[in-house]
Amino acid sequence: MKKNMTFRVFLLFFYLAYLSVMIYPKSTEYPLIQSMSYFPYSDNNLLKKKDFSFNLDLYYSNIYMFNREKTVVNDFENLSTVFEFRYGLARGLNMELYLRHSYIFGGMMDRFIENFHDYFRFSDNHRPDYLRDSVHYRFNDSFFYTDKKGSFSPVILSFLGRIFESPHFSIKSRIAIGLPLSNTPGLSSGKPFLTPGLILTYKKDWFSIDFINYLSFFKEPVWLKGEDVRSFIYRSEIKLHIKRFIAGFIFRTSPFEKGDISHNAYQIYVGFKVFKSLEFIVLEDFDPFDTTPDISFNIRLNLFNKK
């Protein structure tokens, strides 16, 4: 009995160690909410004039939730790719461009997650109600997908600028506009959005802490007409760097006013910066889990950086 318990504890730590090098939480992956506005801003450092960088974010997420009536269902895996280009327009002012593509499909992680829950006697959250590795994506009468689907999110043009700077403290602001490329129910609203943000940073030689806040305003998509939807999403993050170690907390509201889908998202993360061009972070969600992925993998790569 004691050996069996020791083995279970060892296996749990093994899984956690495995996941800790794969999960990266800079964007809360949830296509229904991201269809109205998304927040791809992973770098708040200012480039010097005429310097530029090109980065790539790859996210792989398993998303699962449904309401009691099963009129709102999110059961699929999501692969999203974000291209990020940043350029130093002037001293203390950067221009940024973000392009995101989201692709939902059946995936392959359902068996692993269900077996993991069974082995450690965690709640299965009614996962067996739906076939493994399949798509069940529905929101009332707005859309219902049972097969793979892809779409481009609005392309984002943003500007990051310095407001104030002292030896250890700085204030920066970001203003972004999302310009739609498609209108795909559940994946892209076909409407523009506007996102102002404020970044406060305290920095010493061996650590820094950022307090980041965004408020994104958007128009209700045509395919959601008649639903109770707010016209904004608020996102806040506290991010701590200690040399190569990273930790933080993310809070994001839901634009929906009723039902399980109206619950806010709460996340914490810890991680490690392996190289200047590569970071790995582990993410943990807090209850309720209705507007966050069950598990999300990300690789962030710095493809080119001219300084």
C-alpha positions as CSV (number, residue, x, y, z in Angstrom):
1,M,0.0,0.0,0.0
2,K,2.8,2.4,1.0
3,K,4.8,1.5,-2.2
4,N,1.7,2.1,-4.3
5,M,1.1,5.6,-2.8
6,T,4.8,6.4,-3.2
7,F,4.5,5.4,-6.9
8,R,1.4,7.6,-7.4
9,V,3.2,10.6,-5.8
10,F,6.2,10.0,-8.0
11,L,4.0,9.8,-11.1
12,L,2.2,13.0,-10.2
13,F,5.5,14.9,-9.9
14,F,6.7,13.4,-13.2
15,Y,3.6,14.6,-15.0
16,L,3.9,18.1,-13.4
17,A,7.6,18.2,-14.3
18,Y,6.7,17.2,-17.9
19,L,4.0,19.8,-18.2
20,S,6.1,22.5,-16.6
21,V,8.4,22.7,-19.6
22,M,5.6,22.9,-22.1
23,I,2.9,25.3,-20.9
24,Y,3.0,29.0,-21.6
25,P,0.2,31.3,-20.5
26,K,0.7,34.7,-22.1
27,S,-2.6,34.3,-23.9
28,T,-5.7,32.7,-22.4
29,E,-6.7,30.4,-25.2
30,Y,-10.5,30.3,-25.5
31,P,-11.8,30.8,-29.1
32,L,-15.3,32.0,-28.2
33,I,-14.0,35.0,-26.2
34,Q,-11.0,35.5,-28.4
35,S,-13.3,35.8,-31.4
36,M,-14.3,39.3,-30.1
37,S,-10.9,40.5,-28.9
38,Y,-7.5,38.9,-28.0
39,F,-4.4,40.0,-26.2
40,P,-1.2,38.7,-27.9
41,Y,1.2,41.3,-26.3
42,S,4.0,39.2,-24.8
43,D,6.8,41.8,-24.9
44,N,6.6,45.1,-23.1
45,N,10.2,46.2,-23.6
46,L,10.8,49.1,-25.9
47,L,13.1,48.7,-28.9
48,K,15.6,51.4,-29.8
49,K,14.9,53.5,-32.9
50,K,15.1,51.5,-36.2
51,D,15.6,48.2,-34.3
52,F,13.0,45.4,-35.0
53,S,12.1,41.9,-34.0
54,F,10.0,39.1,-35.4
55,N,8.5,36.5,-33.0
56,L,6.4,33.4,-33.3
57,D,3.9,32.0,-30.7
58,L,2.5,28.5,-31.1
59,Y,-0.3,27.4,-28.8
60,Y,-1.8,24.0,-28.5
61,S,-4.8,23.8,-26.1
62,N,-7.4,21.3,-24.9
63,I,-10.7,23.1,-24.2
64,Y,-13.6,21.4,-22.5
65,M,-16.8,22.8,-20.9
66,F,-20.6,22.6,-21.3
67,N,-23.6,24.0,-19.5
68,R,-26.3,21.9,-17.9
69,E,-28.6,22.2,-20.9
70,K,-25.7,21.4,-23.3
71,T,-26.7,24.4,-25.4
72,V,-23.2,25.8,-24.9
73,V,-20.4,23.3,-25.5
74,N,-16.7,23.7,-25.9
75,D,-15.1,20.3,-26.6
76,F,-12.1,20.4,-29.0
77,E,-8.4,21.1,-29.3
78,N,-7.2,24.4,-30.6
79,L,-4.0,25.2,-32.5
80,S,-3.3,28.9,-32.8
81,T,-0.3,30.6,-34.4
82,V,0.6,34.3,-33.6
83,F,3.1,36.2,-35.7
84,E,4.5,39.3,-34.0
85,F,6.5,42.1,-35.7
86,R,7.9,45.0,-33.6
87,Y,9.7,48.1,-34.9
88,G,11.3,51.1,-33.1
89,L,9.7,54.1,-34.7
90,A,11.5,56.6,-32.4
91,R,13.1,56.8,-29.0
92,G,10.5,55.5,-26.6
93,L,7.9,54.6,-29.3
94,N,7.4,51.2,-31.0
95,M,5.0,50.0,-33.7
96,E,3.7,46.4,-33.5
97,L,1.8,44.1,-35.8
98,Y,0.1,40.8,-34.8
99,L,-1.5,38.2,-37.0
100,R,-3.3,35.2,-35.4
101,H,-4.7,32.1,-37.0
102,S,-6.9,29.7,-34.9
103,Y,-7.7,26.1,-35.9
104,I,-10.0,23.8,-33.9
105,F,-10.0,20.0,-34.4
106,G,-10.5,16.7,-32.5
107,G,-6.9,16.5,-31.3
108,M,-5.3,13.7,-29.3
109,M,-5.1,14.7,-25.6
110,D,-8.5,13.5,-24.4
111,R,-7.3,9.9,-23.6
112,F,-4.3,11.2,-21.6
113,I,-6.4,13.7,-19.6
114,E,-9.1,11.1,-18.8
115,N,-6.6,8.5,-17.8
116,F,-4.8,11.0,-15.7
117,H,-8.0,12.0,-13.9
118,D,-9.0,8.3,-13.4
119,Y,-5.6,7.3,-12.0
120,F,-5.6,10.1,-9.4
121,R,-9.3,9.9,-8.8
122,F,-10.0,13.4,-9.9
123,S,-13.4,14.4,-11.2
124,D,-13.9,13.5,-14.8
125,N,-16.2,16.6,-15.3
126,H,-18.4,14.4,-17.5
127,R,-15.8,14.0,-20.2
128,P,-17.1,10.6,-21.3
129,D,-20.3,12.3,-22.4
130,Y,-18.5,13.2,-25.6
131,L,-16.4,11.0,-27.9
132,R,-12.7,11.4,-27.5
133,D,-10.7,13.4,-29.9
134,S,-13.7,14.9,-31.6
135,V,-15.2,18.4,-32.1
136,H,-18.3,19.5,-30.3
137,Y,-18.5,23.3,-30.5
138,R,-21.8,25.0,-30.0
139,F,-23.2,28.3,-28.7
140,N,-27.0,28.2,-28.5
141,D,-28.4,28.8,-32.0
142,S,-25.4,30.9,-33.2
143,F,-23.3,28.0,-34.5
144,F,-22.6,24.2,-34.1
145,Y,-19.4,22.6,-35.3
146,T,-18.7,18.9,-35.3
147,D,-15.7,19.0,-37.6
148,K,-12.4,20.9,-37.9
149,K,-12.5,24.6,-38.6
150,G,-10.0,27.4,-39.0
151,S,-10.1,31.2,-39.2
152,F,-7.9,34.3,-39.1
153,S,-8.4,36.7,-36.1
154,P,-8.3,40.4,-36.7
155,V,-4.9,41.7,-37.5
156,I,-3.7,44.0,-34.7
157,L,-1.8,47.3,-35.3
158,S,-0.5,48.7,-32.0
159,F,1.8,51.3,-30.6
160,L,3.8,51.0,-27.4
161,G,5.1,54.2,-25.9
162,R,6.9,55.5,-22.8
163,I,5.1,57.9,-20.6
164,F,7.5,58.2,-17.7
165,E,10.9,56.7,-16.8
166,S,13.2,56.9,-13.7
167,P,16.2,54.7,-12.8
168,H,13.9,52.0,-11.4
169,F,10.3,52.8,-12.3
170,S,8.6,53.3,-15.7
171,I,5.1,53.8,-17.1
172,K,4.3,52.7,-20.7
173,S,1.1,52.8,-22.6
174,R,-0.2,50.6,-25.5
175,I,-3.0,51.4,-27.9
176,A,-4.1,48.7,-30.3
177,I,-6.8,48.3,-33.0
178,G,-8.0,45.0,-34.4
179,L,-9.0,45.0,-38.1
180,P,-11.1,42.0,-39.1
181,L,-10.0,39.6,-41.8
182,S,-12.9,37.2,-41.6
183,N,-16.3,36.6,-40.1
184,T,-16.4,33.0,-38.7
185,P,-18.9,32.3,-36.0
186,G,-17.1,31.2,-32.8
187,L,-13.7,32.1,-34.1
188,S,-13.8,35.6,-35.5
189,S,-16.5,38.3,-35.1
190,G,-15.9,40.2,-38.3
191,K,-15.9,43.4,-36.2
192,P,-13.0,45.7,-35.2
193,F,-11.9,46.3,-31.6
194,L,-9.9,48.9,-29.8
195,T,-7.6,48.1,-26.8
196,P,-5.9,50.7,-24.7
197,G,-3.4,49.5,-22.0
198,L,-1.2,50.7,-19.2
199,I,2.1,49.0,-18.1
200,L,3.8,49.9,-14.8
201,T,7.2,48.5,-14.2
202,Y,9.6,48.4,-11.3
203,K,13.1,47.1,-12.1
204,K,16.3,46.4,-10.2
205,D,19.5,44.6,-11.4
206,W,18.2,41.1,-10.6
207,F,14.4,41.4,-10.7
208,S,11.5,43.3,-12.2
209,I,7.8,43.4,-11.7
210,D,5.1,44.5,-14.2
211,F,1.5,45.5,-13.5
212,I,-0.3,45.3,-16.9
213,N,-3.9,46.3,-17.6
214,Y,-6.0,46.3,-20.8
215,L,-9.5,47.3,-21.6
216,S,-10.7,46.1,-25.0
217,F,-13.9,47.6,-26.6
218,F,-15.6,45.8,-29.4
219,K,-19.0,45.5,-31.2
220,E,-21.2,42.5,-30.8
221,P,-20.8,40.1,-33.7
222,V,-23.8,39.6,-36.0
223,W,-23.9,35.8,-35.2
224,L,-24.5,36.7,-31.5
225,K,-27.4,39.0,-32.0
226,G,-29.9,38.6,-29.2
227,E,-27.4,37.4,-26.6
228,D,-26.5,39.4,-23.5
229,V,-23.0,40.5,-24.3
230,R,-21.0,43.4,-22.8
231,S,-19.0,45.6,-25.1
232,F,-15.7,45.2,-23.4
233,I,-13.2,42.7,-21.9
234,Y,-10.8,43.7,-19.0
235,R,-7.5,41.9,-18.6
236,S,-5.0,42.4,-15.8
237,E,-1.6,40.7,-15.2
238,I,1.1,40.9,-12.5
239,K,4.4,39.5,-13.9
240,L,7.5,38.9,-11.9
241,H,11.0,38.3,-13.4
242,I,13.8,37.1,-11.1
243,K,16.8,36.6,-13.3
244,R,15.6,33.8,-15.7
245,F,12.6,32.8,-13.5
246,I,9.2,34.1,-14.4
247,A,6.0,34.1,-12.3
248,G,2.7,35.9,-12.5
249,F,-1.1,36.1,-12.2
250,I,-3.7,36.8,-14.9
251,F,-7.3,37.9,-14.5
252,R,-9.6,38.3,-17.5
253,T,-13.3,39.0,-17.5
254,S,-15.9,37.4,-19.8
255,P,-18.0,39.5,-22.2
256,F,-21.1,37.3,-21.5
257,E,-23.5,38.4,-18.9
258,K,-25.3,35.1,-18.1
259,G,-24.6,31.4,-17.6
260,D,-21.4,29.5,-17.0
261,I,-19.8,31.3,-19.9
262,S,-20.0,34.5,-18.0
263,H,-17.4,33.4,-15.4
264,N,-14.1,35.2,-15.2
265,A,-10.7,33.6,-15.8
266,Y,-8.1,33.3,-13.0
267,Q,-4.6,32.0,-13.8
268,I,-1.2,31.8,-12.1
269,Y,2.1,30.7,-13.8
270,V,5.7,30.0,-13.1
271,G,8.5,29.3,-15.6
272,F,12.0,29.7,-16.9
273,K,13.7,31.6,-19.7
274,V,16.0,29.1,-21.3
275,F,17.5,31.5,-23.9
276,K,16.7,35.0,-25.1
277,S,14.8,33.4,-27.9
278,L,12.9,30.7,-25.9
279,E,10.7,30.6,-22.8
280,F,8.8,27.8,-21.1
281,I,6.1,28.4,-18.4
282,V,3.6,26.3,-16.4
283,L,0.1,27.5,-16.0
284,E,-2.5,26.7,-13.3
285,D,-6.2,27.8,-13.5
286,F,-8.5,28.6,-10.6
287,D,-12.1,27.6,-10.2
288,P,-14.3,28.2,-12.1
289,F,-12.9,26.6,-15.2
290,D,-15.6,27.6,-17.7
291,T,-13.7,30.2,-19.7
292,T,-10.1,28.7,-19.7
293,P,-8.5,25.7,-21.3
294,D,-8.0,22.5,-19.4
295,I,-4.4,22.5,-20.6
296,S,-2.4,24.6,-23.0
297,F,1.0,24.2,-24.6
298,N,3.0,27.0,-26.0
299,I,6.4,27.6,-27.6
300,R,7.5,31.2,-28.1
301,L,10.4,31.7,-30.5
302,N,12.3,34.9,-31.3
303,L,13.0,34.3,-35.0
304,F,14.8,37.5,-35.7
305,N,16.0,40.5,-33.7
306,K,18.0,43.4,-35.2
307,K,19.7,45.7,-32.8
